[in-house]
């Protein structure tokens, strides 16, 4: 499985470490702290898988942590199925815990004003006859205004072409 992660998945050392930690936690949860390899992977069923995930949820783990553990063990058992070590993946059909849907933080009216005024404030600190500073301040002000007015993403703005802009109808 380690070779699979390193070679086929091209996983980072950090990911590999997390996956191995999750596997160790699974074996300790299902077969006990003192369990020794080889583990009876084929005995792990969906009830064992569910028990493992519920334990972390009850211990107060955030949904993102539980989702990572689910992903780790799905990947491991998918590998075991592919290699004919087990018949079924007990983690395959388990639903992932729902993540918290937090509302984004929004700027106050005063903060928006400061943001839109920032290019002009920056320009005021530059030399008077600096053509690049004039250009940069105008460009930055236009970009900030478009981002604020449209709600588009930064990547969308950087990919925007003049032919896509309808100045006539605003």
Secondary structure, 3 states (H helix, E strand, C coil): CHHHHHHHCCCCHHHHHHHHHHHHHHHHHHHCCCCCCCCCHHHCCHHHHHHHHHHHHHCCCCHHHHHHHHHHHHHHHHHHHHCCCCCCCCCCCCCCCCCCCCCCCCCCHHHHHHHHHHHHHHHHCCCCCCHHHHHHHHHHHHHHHHHHHHCCCHHHHHHCCHHHCCCCCC
